[in-house]
């Protein structure tokens, strides 16, 4: 990373819509939520983790759109209906990394995704770009999971 200097704690501003999905696939009206369950942490040099898997049962996981013809999550099993609420389709994560400025440049960003406490590895400091990609990848992967369930 170039064009960055400084130190301090990460800060996040998160937002999204959440729903509760019941057995059979009906879901509640999406409501705004600050997604405080999601948190960013920094460990080592240029490694940032953004996760909702911070203890307790999983919740606030991002889920894709419902079945288009029925407007239901009709294939949702207990792993989905039992872990409410879910983030409805998209979420926005803004992570402020001390020292990163609009003029900073990033290279060699690596993104990991999974259902365990994976991290976003950023060898050369591309945390902001990597996390944006991670969020987009998360939405697409979960959308495909729902379609296949």
N, C-alpha and C positions, 0 to 999 in steps of 0.2 A: 504494500500500500504506500502511496506517496501523497504528500500534501496533508498529513494529519499529525497532530501532536497533542499532548495533554494526557491526563489520567483522571480517573473517577469512576463512579458506579454507573452501570447501565440503567436506563429508564425506559419504560414501555408505555404506550398508549394503545389499547386494544379496543376493537369494536366489532360487533356483528349482531345478527338476529338469532334468537334461540327458539327452539320448538321442543315439545314433548311428544314422543311417538308412542301410541298405544298398540297393544297386540291387535292385529288386523290391519294396521297401517295408517289409521287416521292420525292426524297431528294437529296440534294447537296452532292458533294464529301466531306467526312469528312476532316476537317482541324484541326491542332493542336491549342489548346487554353490553356491559363493559368488559366482559370476558376476563375477569380478574383471576380466574383459575389458571389462565395461560401466563407463563412467566419466562423471562429471558434471564439467563445467568451467563457469566463469563468465567472461563477457567483456562489457565495457561495463557499463552500468547496467541491472540487472534482466534480463539475458539469460543463460539457463542452457541448456547443451547436454548431453544424455544420449545417449551413443552407444557402440556396440561397433565402429564403423568407425574404429578408431584405428591403422591400419597393419596390414599383412599381409593374408592372405586373410580374407574374412568368416567368422566363426564365432560361436557363441553367439547366433544370430538366433532370435527367438521363432517357433515354428511351431504351428499349430493342431492340432486332434485328427486322428487317423488316420481312414481310411474306417470308418464305424461297422459296416458289415456284414462286413467282412473283417479289421478291426483291423490294417490295413496302410496305409502311405503308398504305395499302388500307382501313383499318378500322379507320384511324385517323380522329377524328372529330375536330371541331374548337377549342376545349380546348387544342389540341396539335398543330394544324397548325397555330393557332393564337398566340402562345407563343414561337416563335422561338428566338434564336436557342435552340436546345436541345443537351444534351451531348449524344454522340453515344455509347451506350451499357455499357461502363465502365468509371470510373474516378479514379484517384489516389489522395488521400488526405494525406499529411504528416503533422502532427500537432506536433510541438515541445512544450512540457510542461516543464517549468523550474523545475529543480530538478529531473526529471525522467531520470534515467540512464539505460543502458543496463542490469544492475544487479537488477533493481527494479522488484518487483513481485506484481501482482494484484490479487484481489479476489472480488467476488460479483458484477460484472459488470452488469448493467441493461441498455437495449437498448430500446428506443422508436422510432417509425417511424410513419409518417403521412404527411398530406399535410398542416398542420398548423405549427406554430413555436414551434415544439416539441424540447425537449432537450434530450441529452444522459446523463442519470443520472449515476453517478459513485460513489456509496456509499463509497467504499474503495479505490478510486483512480485509477481504471482501465481504464482511459480515452483512452489510446492508443489502447488497445485491443477492447474496446467498440466501438470506432469510426471505426476501421477496420471492425468489424462485422456489424456496421450500414451501411457502404458503400456497403458491399456485399449484405446485406438484401435489400437495396434500389434498387440495380440493379435487383435482382430477382423479387421483388414485382412489379416494373415497367414493367418488361418483361411480367409478367403474366397479368398485366392490359392491355397491348397492344394486347396480344393474345385474351383476352376476349372481347375487344371493338368491 
